[in-house]
Structure formats: structure tokens, C-alpha cells
């Protein structure tokens, strides 16, 4: 009986994972509306709109759900996510995750200062290194739900860090980290991230 119960639980678990997984092919069709801001492959050409190509599928899925629920605020994204079902979000996430991130170029002087903060933090203010969560190459950690940052637009990253610092965007860990960052640190880290390979 115990073996049967374990087998049944394993089957339910396996089928749940299979159902929840996104389908990149279906996501390509569902992501057509995203192209207006993010481009068809997720490599936005407009620095106010994030690059989402190569982002972790679960991160995209979670952010779409947050926009739909209104826990992450953006009027455009609220409208774009209104009709999306959870499977649609998983499919869109899978599609953009399957794309390659284009890497930008960075201002060398600012990026050098940003690299120090990204890799080493600031011991004087208790600021932890960005790489502690996002990795030395900025690829993040899908399992821990830490997003990939590599190649992200400087302007977009600056806005997100300032929104975390002010509390406009809510994430307890990032609110605490950004609160310890000066404007100069935010700008230099964002510059470094844009050119991060």
C-alpha cells in the first residue's frame, strides 16, 4: 500500500509539472503583442522597456502574474496581462527564455566603478555584492527566482533600482539592497550590467 501511495504521489507530481511547464512554440504566437515594446525576440530596442530575451521562464511568468494582479504597477502591462491565463504566462515565459540576449555596450569608466559594486558590494554601507544573487556573469538563478540581468538597458535598470529604493516597486530583499545604494552606485552598476556578458 505504501509503495502504491508513493507511486501515485510521484505520478501526480510529474503530471503537475508537465502541465505547468510552458510551451515555447505556443508562447511565440501568444507573445506577438509583446513585440511592440520588447521586439519579437525580446531584445527591446527602446531603453525604457526591458530586454526579456533569455530571461528565466519562471521569472517572466511571475512578473506577468504580478502585473495582472496589480502587485507590480504598470498601466500598460496591466492591460497587456488582463486576458492572460496562467498557461499563457508560462508559454510566453518559455518562449522568451528560449531567445538569446543581446548585450549592449557600456561606458567604460562608469562600468569599471559598477563592476566593483556588482562583484564586491560596499562594505562601508553594508551593501552586498549583486553577484551574490545574480551571479558573476549576471545570469541570475532561476531556482531561487533571481532574474538574469546581463545586457539589460542602463536606463531601465536605473529606474528599477530607484523604484526599489523608494519602495515604488516592492521586493523586501531588493528594497533593502537599493536603500543602501547611492545614485552614483546605481548608475555605475546599471552601466556595468548593460555590457555584462
N, C-alpha and C positions, 0 to 999 in steps of 0.2 A: 504494500500500500504506500509506504514511504517513497519507494522508487517511482511509483506512478504519479504521486503528487509532485515530486521534483521534476519529472519529465513534463508534466502539464504546465508547471510554472515556467520551465525553460521554453516551451512552445509559445506560451502567451507572451513572454518577454521578447522572443525572437520576432514574432509577428507584429508586435507593437513597434519595435524598432524599424522593421521593414516598412510599415505603413507611415511612420513619422518621417522617414528619410525623404529628402527632396529628390525630384526628378529633374535633372539639368535640361533635358530636351523639352520637357513641358514648361520649365521655367523660362526658357528662351522666348517662347511665344507669350507667356504671361508678363515678361519684362519689357515688352515692346513700348509700353507707355513710359517706362523709366528712361528711355533713350533721350528724351527731350532735354533732360538735365544731366544725366550721368553718361550719355552716349551708349550705343548698342552693346559695347563690350565692357561697360562700367568704368572706363577711363575718362572721366569728366574732363572737358577742356576748359571749363569755367571754374576759376579758383574758389568761388563761394560754394560750389557743390562738390561733395566728396567723391573721390575715386572709390569705387566699391568693387572693382575687379580684383580678384584674388583674396578678397576678404573671407573670413571664415563663414561658412554657410549658416551655422547656428547664431553667429553674431548678427548677421543680416536679418535672419528670421526674428530674433528677439527685438531688434530695433524696429522692424516693421510692426510688430505686435505692440510695442511701446507707443509708437506714433498713433496707431489705431485706437489704443486705449486712452490716449491723451496724457500718458505719464511722461512722454517726451514731447515737447511742444514744437510744432511747426505747422502752420496753416496749410501749406502746400502738401506736405506729407500726410497730414490728417485726411485731406481729400483723396490723395492717391491710395491710401490704405483702407479707406472706408468699406470697399466691396471685397477686400481680400479675405479669404478663408484661411485657416491655419495651414492647410496643404498648399495653397497658393504661395504663402510666405516661405514655406520650406522649399518649394520648387524654384522660386526666384532666388533664394539664398544659394541653392545648389548651382544654379546657372552662373551667377556672378562669381561664386567661389571657383568655378572651373576656368575662369578667364585669367589672363596674365596681367599683372600690374605694370603699368608704365611708370618708370622712375623719372622724376624731374631733375633739374639742375638746381644747385644751391649756391648762395653767396658764400664763397669760401671762408671769409673772415667770420661771418656770423655762424656758419656751420661749425667752425672749429670750436667756438665757445659753446655751442649747443651740444657738440659731441661730448665735451667734458661733463655736462649736466646729465645727458642721456645715459652715459656709461658709468658715471660716478656720483651723481647727485650733488648735494651741497651739504656737507657735514655741519657747517656753521648754522644753517637754518633747520637742520633735520630733514631736509628734502631727500627722499630716497631716489636711487637711480631709476630712470624709466625702463632700463633693460631688465630690471628685476621682475617685471611682469610681461613686458613686451618683447623681451629677448634682445640680444646684442645686435641682431640684424633687423629688428623691428617687426618680425613676423607674428608676434603675439603668441597666444597659447589657447587654442580652440577649446581644449578640455576645461580650462579654468575660466573660459569666457572673456579672455583678454584679447582685444582686437589687434589685427595687423595694422601697423602704422606706416610701413615703408612706402615711400613715394607719394604720401598724401600732400595735397596742396598746403603751402605755408599759410595762406590766408585762412583756409578752413580750420587748420589746426590751432591757429592763434585764437580764433573765435571760440572753438570748443573749450580750450584751456581757460579762457577768460570767463566763459559761461559756467564752467565747473567752479572756478574761483569765487564767482559772485553768488553761486547757488541757483542760477537760472536753469542750469542743467543739473539734475540730481543723480549722484552716484557717490555714496559715502566715501569710498576709497579715493576716488578722483577729486572730490570736493576738498578732502584733507590735503592731498598732494598739491593741487593747484593753489591752495591758500598759502602755501609756502614759497610760491614762485613769484619772482619779480617780473615786471613787464619785459625786461631785457632777457631774462631766462626763458620766458615763454616764447619770445620772438626768435631767439637763437636755437632753441630746441626744435621749434617748428621748421626753421630753415634747414637744420640738420636732417630732420625726418624727410623732407621733400627730396633730398638727394640720397637717402639711405637705400642701399642695395641689399 
